[in-house]
Amino acid sequence: MDTYLEELMKREDIHRVTDEAGNRYGIRVLGRGENLLFMENDKGLICTIDAEHGAIFTRSVKKWDSIEKKMSPKERKRVVGLIEQYYKVFYNRNVVLIDDY
């Protein structure tokens, strides 16, 4: 796993939540709001966003960076939905998904 991502995933200032099935999620806007850390259990990824305008660029969600595993189209759709869900909870209820950037 990339050392930078590993360090990010251990930070205390990540918004964390556990769903009813026991899955653990974490989300955190990084830097100047151009990237987002998203975690599901022990997997993590960094995707591209525009925090100022509440936009998530869905094409940047391609693989779990922590395990170097590319996502299937079905998995990608599921993960984008989770990112959208938790972004609305912690950052912006009016988030938009953009499939191009």
C-alpha positions in Angstrom: 0.0 0.0 0.0 1.2 3.5 -0.8 2.7 5.1 2.4 0.7 8.4 1.8 -2.6 6.6 1.6 -1.7 4.4 4.5 -1.0 7.5 6.7 -4.3 9.1 5.5 -6.3 6.1 6.4 -5.0 6.2 10.0 -5.8 9.8 10.6 -8.2 10.7 13.4 -9.8 13.6 11.6 -11.7 11.4 9.1 -15.5 11.3 9.3 -16.3 7.7 10.2 -19.5 5.8 10.3 -20.6 2.1 10.7 -23.7 0.9 8.9 -26.3 -1.5 10.2 -24.4 -4.5 8.6 -21.2 -3.6 10.5 -19.3 -2.1 7.5 -17.0 0.8 8.4 -16.8 3.9 6.1 -14.6 6.9 6.2 -14.6 10.1 4.2 -12.4 13.2 4.2 -11.9 16.1 1.8 -8.1 16.5 1.2 -5.9 19.5 0.7 -7.7 22.4 -1.1 -10.8 20.4 -1.9 -9.6 18.8 -5.1 -9.4 15.2 -3.7 -11.4 13.0 -1.5 -10.4 10.1 0.6 -13.0 7.3 0.8 -12.6 4.2 2.9 -14.7 1.0 3.1 -13.6 -1.3 5.9 -9.8 -1.8 5.2 -9.9 -0.5 1.6 -9.3 3.1 0.6 -9.2 5.3 -2.5 -8.6 8.9 -3.5 -10.9 10.4 -6.1 -11.2 13.8 -7.7 -13.7 16.3 -6.5 -14.5 20.0 -6.6 -15.4 20.8 -3.0 -16.2 24.4 -3.7 -19.0 23.4 -6.1 -19.9 20.1 -4.4 -19.0 17.9 -7.4 -17.6 14.4 -7.4 -15.9 13.3 -10.7 -17.1 9.7 -11.0 -14.5 8.7 -13.6 -11.8 9.1 -11.1 -13.3 6.2 -9.1 -11.5 3.3 -10.8 -9.8 1.2 -8.3 -9.1 0.6 -4.6 -5.8 2.4 -4.3 -4.9 0.6 -1.1 -5.0 -2.9 -2.7 -4.4 -2.0 -6.3 -7.6 -3.7 -7.4 -9.5 -2.3 -10.3 -13.3 -2.1 -9.8 -15.9 -3.8 -12.0 -18.6 -1.5 -13.4 -21.0 -2.8 -10.8 -18.6 -2.3 -8.0 -17.7 1.2 -9.2 -21.4 2.2 -9.3 -21.9 0.9 -5.8 -18.9 2.8 -4.5 -19.8 6.0 -6.2 -23.3 5.7 -4.6 -21.6 5.3 -1.2 -19.3 8.3 -1.7 -22.3 10.4 -2.8 -24.3 9.2 0.3 -21.7 10.0 2.8 -20.6 13.2 1.1 -24.1 14.5 1.5 -24.1 13.6 5.2 -20.8 15.2 6.1 -20.1 17.9 3.5 -22.8 19.0 1.0 -26.4 17.8 0.7 -26.5 19.2 -2.9 -23.5 17.2 -4.2 -23.6 16.5 -8.0 -22.0 13.6 -9.8 -20.1 14.5 -12.9 -19.1 11.7 -15.3 -16.5 13.8 -17.1 -13.6 16.0 -16.2 
